[in-house]
Amino acid sequence: MRKLFVTAAALMAAGAAFAQTTAPEGSTIANVLAKGTVLNVQGMEIEFTYKPDGTFDGGGLFSGKYKVDGKKLCIEIAEFGMTSCSEYPDGKKSGDAFQIQTDMGPLDVKIK
């Protein structure tokens, strides 16, 4: 029973650690989280919205959790069993478009 409790506590701590959502004020990632993004994925535009509780919605197609790791935004999509972190460039704001490198290759991003 103790082993089960320790394992459950470790899983909850890991989930809480993944939900770290703060980004430096005015940074590109702070703007992404506040405004949302439109990602061009293989010619399909998907709107991403981010909530302060560390969750996101990918245009109603999928959802998951996110965390900020310095200049990187990491997303976890449970439906796909994947976690991906991408570095975001400095100085981007609402309306700016740029590319990020992902595990699936480069993606075009526009901050709403």
C-alpha positions in Angstrom: 0.0 0.0 0.0 2.8 2.4 0.9 4.5 1.7 -2.5 1.2 2.6 -4.3 0.9 5.8 -2.4 4.6 6.8 -3.1 4.0 6.0 -6.8 0.8 8.1 -6.9 2.5 11.0 -5.2 5.4 10.9 -7.6 3.0 10.9 -10.6 1.1 13.9 -9.2 4.4 15.7 -8.6 5.5 15.0 -12.2 2.2 16.4 -13.4 2.5 19.5 -11.3 6.1 20.0 -12.5 4.9 19.8 -16.1 2.4 22.5 -15.5 4.9 25.2 -14.9 3.5 28.0 -17.0 5.4 31.2 -16.3 7.3 33.1 -18.9 9.1 36.4 -18.6 6.7 39.3 -19.1 6.8 40.6 -22.7 8.8 37.6 -24.0 7.7 35.8 -27.1 6.4 32.8 -25.1 4.4 35.2 -22.8 2.8 36.7 -25.9 2.1 33.2 -27.3 0.4 32.1 -24.1 -1.6 35.3 -23.7 -2.8 35.6 -27.4 -2.6 32.1 -28.8 -1.1 31.0 -32.1 -2.0 29.8 -35.5 0.3 26.9 -36.6 0.5 25.9 -40.2 0.9 22.1 -40.1 1.3 20.5 -43.5 -0.9 23.2 -45.1 -3.6 23.1 -42.4 -4.0 26.0 -40.1 -4.6 25.0 -36.4 -5.4 27.6 -33.8 -3.8 27.0 -30.4 -5.2 28.6 -27.2 -3.4 28.4 -23.9 -4.9 28.5 -20.4 -3.2 29.8 -17.2 -3.7 26.3 -15.7 -1.1 24.8 -18.0 -3.5 23.3 -20.6 -4.0 24.1 -24.2 -6.4 23.3 -27.0 -5.2 22.6 -30.6 -8.2 23.8 -32.6 -10.5 21.2 -31.1 -8.5 18.4 -32.8 -6.4 17.6 -29.7 -5.5 19.1 -26.3 -2.9 18.7 -23.7 -0.6 20.3 -21.2 2.2 22.8 -21.7 5.2 24.1 -19.7 7.7 26.8 -20.2 11.4 25.9 -20.1 13.4 29.1 -20.6 13.0 30.0 -24.3 11.3 26.7 -25.0 7.6 25.9 -24.9 6.9 22.2 -24.3 3.6 20.5 -25.1 2.3 17.1 -24.1 -0.4 15.6 -26.2 -1.8 12.6 -24.4 -3.8 11.3 -27.4 -0.6 11.0 -29.3 1.6 9.9 -26.4 4.1 12.6 -27.2 5.9 15.5 -25.7 7.7 18.1 -27.8 9.7 21.2 -26.9 10.5 24.0 -29.3 12.6 27.1 -28.9 10.9 30.4 -29.7 12.8 33.4 -31.0 13.0 36.6 -28.9 11.1 39.8 -29.6 7.9 38.4 -31.3 4.5 40.0 -30.5 0.9 39.7 -31.7 0.7 39.6 -35.5 4.3 38.4 -35.9 4.9 35.2 -37.9 8.1 33.0 -37.7 9.3 29.4 -37.8 10.1 27.0 -35.0 11.9 23.7 -35.2 9.9 20.7 -33.9 10.4 17.0 -33.8 8.2 16.9 -37.0 10.4 19.5 -38.8 9.9 23.3 -39.1 6.4 24.8 -38.4 5.2 28.2 -39.3 3.7 30.1 -36.3 1.7 33.3 -36.1 0.9 35.0 -32.8 -2.8 36.0 -32.8 
